[in-house]
């Protein structure tokens, strides 16, 4: 870990954390930047995942709080999703140690590419058409299924989790885009914090590095959430599609080429 004492590495982590936090707050996918950056420092893969969860917890908490302050997320409507996401993240975090990660690397690009295609060909996938803010608690069954599936995925791996939450929330509950973004940030904070607790307990977190990157992500998330709220659909939709395509291309290159 001597490389981490060089100022250039700390500066690089700061810049990447800022950009990753911005992207995460708007569409998700900051891990596309933060995870490779941590890997290049020579940190073991499991420790990279744990350290990234620490940093991402800072960013997602700031983004969730910003959306909440603008009344774009109401926690009392989503407590079933919170519980399901927590349970899923616990399962996913332990599955990391049981499942061959090479298999996951082959499958992930297909999932992300599927989201990209769906977002491009379906005009209502990322839109506010026929959507309205919820006035009552959404169905508990849907919250449980969504929370368990996506919580497990985020605890296990996580690339593109914000995109998964945004698209599925719009499809399941007909939420306006900004409300889907608010829900996505709150739930990714839940799964990030849960996974961080487990990785920390297992000793797979570089705390100093994660805290430094997390503070930078926090600033980036605040800026990103404010931009999303201010500029809305014309800003979010093209950025969403661009980031999802980049995630898919990055994962496909790593896994297949």
HELIX and SHEET records of a PDB file:
HELIX    1   1 UNK A    2  UNK A    5  5                                   4    
HELIX    2   2 UNK A    7  UNK A   26  1                                  20    
HELIX    3   3 UNK A   31  UNK A   40  1                                  10    
HELIX    4   4 UNK A   45  UNK A   69  1                                  25    
HELIX    5   5 UNK A   75  UNK A   77  5                                   3    
HELIX    6   6 UNK A   79  UNK A   95  1                                  17    
HELIX    7   7 UNK A  101  UNK A  121  1                                  21    
HELIX    8   8 UNK A  140  UNK A  156  1                                  17    
HELIX    9   9 UNK A  161  UNK A  173  1                                  13    
HELIX   10  10 UNK A  177  UNK A  201  1                                  25    
HELIX   11  11 UNK A  207  UNK A  231  1                                  25    
HELIX   12  12 UNK A  233  UNK A  256  1                                  24    
END                                                                             
